[in-house]
Amino acid sequence: MVTQTVDLRSDTVTKPTETMRAAMAAAEVDDDVLGYDPTAFRLETEMAKIMGKEAAVFVPSGTMGNLISVLVHCDIRGSEVILGHNSHIHIYENGGISTIGGVHPRTVKNNNDGTMDLDLIEATIRDPRGELVFPTTRLICLENSHANCGGRCLTVEYTDRVGEIAKKHDLKLHIDGARIFNASVALGVPVDRLVQAADSVSVCLSKGIGAPVGSVIVGSESFITKARRLRKTLGGGMRQVGILCAGALVALHENVAKLEGDHKKAKTLAEGLNQIKGLRVDTETVETNILYVHILEGSTITTEKLYKKLEEYGILTMKESSSSIRIVLHHQISASDVQYTLSCFQKALTGAPEENGHQ
C-alpha cells in the first residue's frame, strides 16, 4: 500500500499553491483578445522588464511560444532554422514549424552540455548564392537550460558568441528558455544578461517556477505585435486570461527564489543514487533540477522493473530509455521526499533499507 507519493516525473506536475489559487480567484480581468486584460498586461510588462526586452505576450504553452517565435522570424515559407538535433523544438513539438509554418529544420549535433559547436553552426548556414536550390537560413535556436542534455546550462559567453554569428550572417536568434530561470540561478547570471543576445525568448511559467499554465514570449515591440496576431491565428487568443496570469505572477514572485534549493536537492539525490550498487548518475553534470539515473549492465533489476517497483512505493519517474530513468525536482519536493526516494531506490535494488539511515 502506497503511504507517500513523490512525483518526480517533471516540474510540470506541481499543483497551484494556496496563494496562487487566492490570486487567481481575485484576479482583475477583461478581454485579452481585445487587449484590455489588466492582469495579463501586468504579467507581460513585468516579464519584458525582467528579460530586458521591449515587450511580451502570454501564450497557453511553451510549444506555441516556440512555434510563434520561429514563424515570426521565418515569415517566408521555405525558410530554414538551425537548431540542435536533441532540442525540444525539433523532437517534442510535433514538427509544428514544418507542418504549420513550412519552415525547414536543419540540425546540428548537440554536445553533452547542450551546446552546438560554433564552427558547425556557422558551417551550416546556407550560402546565399545557392538560394535557387537551398532553403534560406533565417534563424538559429538555442535551448537553455537544455532538457534532453540533463538540464545543462548554456553560458552567457557561449550565447553571446552564437549571437555574434547570427548578426554576422544577418540571422535572428531565438532561445527556447523553458527553464531559463533555472539556468540563470545555476550560472549566477541575471536572466536579462543571459538572454541579451537573443531576438526572442520563450519562457515557460509552468515548469521550473511552478505556475499552473502558460508561457511568455519576449522580444521587440514589432516582433510581439506579429506574435500576438499569430497567436490568434493558432487559436491561442483567450479572453479573461488574467485568471491564469495571476497564478503566473505569484510563481514569478515566490518560486524563482526556490530554484537554488531545487538544484541542491537534485544534487543530493544524484549523489545518493550514485552510491547505490547497480546505478550510475553523472553527478558532475547535474547543474539544475534534472538528472538521469542509468541502470548498469549486470544490475539485479531491469529499467522496466525498477520503474514499476518505484511506482509501487509511490515514487513516480519517467522512463527515458531501456537503461535510464529521468527525474526532475521542483519546489514541491522536500528534503524528506529526497531521502524517502533514496530509500525506495535502495529497497527496489536490494530489498533492504540503506545503511546510512534513510527511512
ChimeraX attribute file (.defattr): number of C-alpha atoms within 10 A of each C-alpha:
attribute: neighborCount
match mode: 1-to-1
recipient: residues
	/A:1	6
	/A:2	9
	/A:3	7
	/A:4	11
	/A:5	15
	/A:6	20
	/A:7	23
	/A:8	24
	/A:9	17
	/A:10	19
	/A:11	23
	/A:12	20
	/A:13	17
	/A:14	20
	/A:15	13
	/A:16	19
	/A:17	16
	/A:18	10
	/A:19	14
	/A:20	23
	/A:21	18
	/A:22	14
	/A:23	20
	/A:24	23
	/A:25	13
	/A:26	12
	/A:27	21
	/A:28	16
	/A:29	19
	/A:30	18
	/A:31	16
	/A:32	19
	/A:33	17
	/A:34	10
	/A:35	11
	/A:36	15
	/A:37	21
	/A:38	19
	/A:39	23
	/A:40	28
	/A:41	18
	/A:42	14
	/A:43	22
	/A:44	21
	/A:45	17
	/A:46	16
	/A:47	23
	/A:48	20
	/A:49	15
	/A:50	14
	/A:51	24
	/A:52	18
	/A:53	22
	/A:54	16
	/A:55	22
	/A:56	29
	/A:57	23
	/A:58	30
	/A:59	28
	/A:60	20
	/A:61	20
	/A:62	26
	/A:63	22
	/A:64	23
	/A:65	27
	/A:66	30
	/A:67	24
	/A:68	27
	/A:69	30
	/A:70	28
	/A:71	23
	/A:72	19
	/A:73	22
	/A:74	24
	/A:75	13
	/A:76	14
	/A:77	15
	/A:78	17
	/A:79	22
	/A:80	25
	/A:81	27
	/A:82	21
	/A:83	24
	/A:84	25
	/A:85	17
	/A:86	21
	/A:87	24
	/A:88	21
	/A:89	24
	/A:90	18
	/A:91	12
	/A:92	11
	/A:93	15
	/A:94	13
	/A:95	16
	/A:96	20
	/A:97	23
	/A:98	18
	/A:99	10
	/A:100	13
	/A:101	20
	/A:102	17
	/A:103	25
	/A:104	20
	/A:105	23
	/A:106	18
	/A:107	17
	/A:108	20
	/A:109	16
	/A:110	18
	/A:111	13
	/A:112	14
	/A:113	16
	/A:114	24
	/A:115	22
	/A:116	20
	/A:117	15
	/A:118	14
	/A:119	10
	/A:120	11
	/A:121	20
	/A:122	15
	/A:123	11
	/A:124	15
	/A:125	21
	/A:126	16
	/A:127	13
	/A:128	12
	/A:129	8
	/A:130	10
	/A:131	11
	/A:132	8
	/A:133	7
	/A:134	14
	/A:135	20
	/A:136	22
	/A:137	26
	/A:138	23
	/A:139	24
	/A:140	26
	/A:141	22
	/A:142	25
	/A:143	28
	/A:144	28
	/A:145	30
	/A:146	29
	/A:147	21
	/A:148	21
	/A:149	21
	/A:150	23
	/A:151	25
	/A:152	26
	/A:153	27
	/A:154	21
	/A:155	18
	/A:156	19
	/A:157	11
	/A:158	15
	/A:159	21
	/A:160	17
	/A:161	14
	/A:162	24
	/A:163	21
	/A:164	15
	/A:165	20
	/A:166	21
	/A:167	13
	/A:168	10
	/A:169	16
	/A:170	12
	/A:171	19
	/A:172	22
	/A:173	28
	/A:174	26
	/A:175	24
	/A:176	26
	/A:177	25
	/A:178	29
	/A:179	26
	/A:180	26
	/A:181	26
	/A:182	29
	/A:183	27
	/A:184	25
	/A:185	20
	/A:186	19
	/A:187	17
	/A:188	10
	/A:189	14
	/A:190	15
	/A:191	19
	/A:192	16
	/A:193	15
	/A:194	25
	/A:195	26
	/A:196	17
	/A:197	22
	/A:198	24
	/A:199	20
	/A:200	30
	/A:201	29
	/A:202	31
	/A:203	28
	/A:204	30
	/A:205	28
	/A:206	25
	/A:207	23
	/A:208	28
	/A:209	27
	/A:210	27
	/A:211	29
	/A:212	21
	/A:213	19
	/A:214	22
	/A:215	26
	/A:216	27
	/A:217	32
	/A:218	32
	/A:219	24
	/A:220	15
	/A:221	13
	/A:222	10
	/A:223	19
	/A:224	22
	/A:225	16
	/A:226	15
	/A:227	26
	/A:228	19
	/A:229	15
	/A:230	19
	/A:231	24
	/A:232	13
	/A:233	11
	/A:234	12
	/A:235	11
	/A:236	18
	/A:237	20
	/A:238	16
	/A:239	16
	/A:240	20
	/A:241	24
	/A:242	29
	/A:243	22
	/A:244	23
	/A:245	32
	/A:246	27
	/A:247	29
	/A:248	30
	/A:249	24
	/A:250	22
	/A:251	23
	/A:252	19
	/A:253	10
	/A:254	14
	/A:255	18
	/A:256	18
	/A:257	15
	/A:258	16
	/A:259	23
	/A:260	17
	/A:261	18
	/A:262	24
	/A:263	23
	/A:264	18
	/A:265	24
	/A:266	26
	/A:267	22
	/A:268	18
	/A:269	22
	/A:270	25
	/A:271	18
	/A:272	19
	/A:273	22
	/A:274	17
	/A:275	13
	/A:276	17
	/A:277	14
	/A:278	18
	/A:279	19
	/A:280	18
	/A:281	21
	/A:282	14
	/A:283	19
	/A:284	9
	/A:285	19
	/A:286	23
	/A:287	22
	/A:288	32
	/A:289	31
	/A:290	28
	/A:291	27
	/A:292	24
	/A:293	21
	/A:294	21
	/A:295	21
	/A:296	16
	/A:297	11
	/A:298	8
	/A:299	12
	/A:300	14
	/A:301	17
	/A:302	17
	/A:303	20
	/A:304	14
	/A:305	13
	/A:306	18
	/A:307	20
	/A:308	16
	/A:309	19
	/A:310	18
	/A:311	17
	/A:312	16
	/A:313	21
	/A:314	19
	/A:315	23
	/A:316	20
	/A:317	19
	/A:318	16
	/A:319	18
	/A:320	15
	/A:321	11
	/A:322	11
	/A:323	15
	/A:324	21
	/A:325	20
	/A:326	19
	/A:327	24
	/A:328	26
	/A:329	29
	/A:330	27
	/A:331	21
	/A:332	18
	/A:333	19
	/A:334	15
	/A:335	16
	/A:336	12
	/A:337	19
	/A:338	21
	/A:339	17
	/A:340	20
	/A:341	26
	/A:342	25
	/A:343	23
	/A:344	25
	/A:345	24
	/A:346	23
	/A:347	16
	/A:348	21
	/A:349	20
	/A:350	15
	/A:351	10
	/A:352	12
	/A:353	17
	/A:354	16
	/A:355	9
	/A:356	7
	/A:357	8
	/A:358	15
	/A:359	13
